[in-house]
């Protein structure tokens, strides 16, 4: 995995990608239900999460006084909105094929729009709540920066994941690497206090892990192609998946978790902008969107 510092930046722009999921098998990742639903677990989190990101950053934009930060935030908003709709298209396809994602999506929607949504606050309290949410977005983008770098270099995905889904993931992850600095830079610009950022990470990281795990368990419980014996998540199956390189392993995840506590942390640590741009230049969906 590439992990050197890469400070190159590019102008951020949304790409008008489209997806046709006709004929996609239910278990599109190595024919394996667990690995597929590991991927789907994030697919269920992303649309609502990215709607939340866009809403928070749109509210923060009037407070930005630095032109470069403002330009990056506008590009980030456009990219995140496209991510949300693209992953929603896959969820809509799976729903139509008999995988009922609606009850879990309702829980995710409550989390982002209810628990983390707007509150009836004014003045300094409203400003403090906005800063807290910007810090949460920066914390979650730390994880997506890590995942973007990991996924672009996950060679085991090449033959294991159905090509259209693979392109969806890598297109998204390449854009996460491309804009990995924006949320952290916005938080630094508006506030930047170390303990607020650490507190946001200590809340966001376990919450993300819990929600993702709940999502996998839920999907396996309603998968119409699984019998009762196949619905349980078995540790040996999880271990086999990370040993095959189909998902990040515990050592890598632990290193990522503790990295955010470094006072000198910056998300430019994760990934290569040139690698991300190179993938976006070759992505079938991104190439189609450019013509």
Secondary structure, DSSP 8 states (H G I E B T S, - for coil): ---S-----------------TT--SS-BTT-HHHHHHHHHHHHHHHHHHHHHHHHHHHHHTT---HHHHHHHHHHHHHHHHHHHHHHHHHHHHHHTT---HHHHHHHHIIIIIISS--S--HHHHHHHHHHHHHHHHHHHHHHHHHHHHHHT-TTHHHHB-HHHHHHHHHHHHHHHHTTTHHHHHHHHHT--HHHHHHHHHHHHHHHHHHHHHHHHHHHHH-TT--GGGSS--HHHHHHHHHTTSS--HHHHHHHHHHTT-TT--GGGS--HHHHHHHHHH-HHHHHHT-
